[in-house]
Amino acid sequence: MLRLAAVVLGKTDSALGAFYRRLAARAGKAVAVTATARKIATIFYNTLRYGIEYADPGGDYYDEKYKARALEGLRRRADAFGFTLQEKPVAVMA
């Protein structure tokens, strides 16, 4: 049931849906279904065991957090090699 729910979540605009799509693109759909089903199981367990309520932040929030983590990792790696990252200037369309 959790795997079926994971497949359905992959088509929604939720944080779990964004997680599924990102992982499916990188590692394949089978891995993404299993990982997302595990996340659902963890959320379900925490809800039952500890009474924690799950409030979905949305797919956009998940994507922004993922980009921030990736950018911070790039900054750390550049710093380790003695480089600094610069933001690319945005071209203005006339």
N, C-alpha and C positions, 0 to 999 in steps of 0.2 A: 504494500500500500504506500509506503514511504517513497519507493522508487517511482511509482505512478504519480504521486504528488510532486515529485521533483521535476518530472517531465512537463507537467502542467505549469509549474511555477516558472519554468524556462521561457514561457511565452507571455509572462506578465511583466508589468513595469514595477517590480519590487526589488528590494535589495537582494533577496535570494535569487530572483530571476536574473539580475545582472551578474551575480556570482556564477550562476549556471552557464550563462552565455559566454562569459570571459573564459571560464575553465574549459568549456566545450570547444572553443576556438583554439585553445592552446594544447589541450591534452586529449581531446576526443569526447564524444558524447557519452560513451560508457563510463568513463572516469568521472565526468561531470554529474551524471545521474547518481552515482554512488556517493560522491562527496556531498552533493546537495541533500540527498536522503539522510546522510549522517548529520548534517546541520539541522535538518528538520527534527530528527530524533533527539538531538541535544536540546533544542528549543522546547520540544514537547516534554522531555524529562525535567528540565528546569522549571517549566510551568507547573507540572504536577508535584514535584518534590519540594520546591522552595516557594511556590506561589508567585514566581516572577512573571510579570506580564510582558508579552512581546509586542512592541510597537514598531512596525516596519517603517524605517526611515525613507524608503523609496529608492528606486534605481539610480536616480541622479546623485543622491547623497553617496551611495556606494561607489559610483564611478569617480566622484570627486575625491573621496578618501583614497581610492586605489591610485589615482594620479598623484596625489600628494605623497603617498608612500613610495611610489616609483621614483618620483623626483628627488625625494630625500635620499634614497639609495644611490641615485646617480651622483648627487652632490658629495656623498661620503666617498664613493669610488673615485671621483675626480680629485677630491682633496687628498686621498691616499697616493695618487700619482703626481701630485703637485700642480694640478690644474684648477681653474675655477670655471663654473658654468655661468653663462650670460644668457639672458632672455633674448630671443630673436625679436627684432623690431617688427611691429605689425605694419604691413604695407597699406597705405591709404588708397582706396580706389577712387579715381576722379571721374 
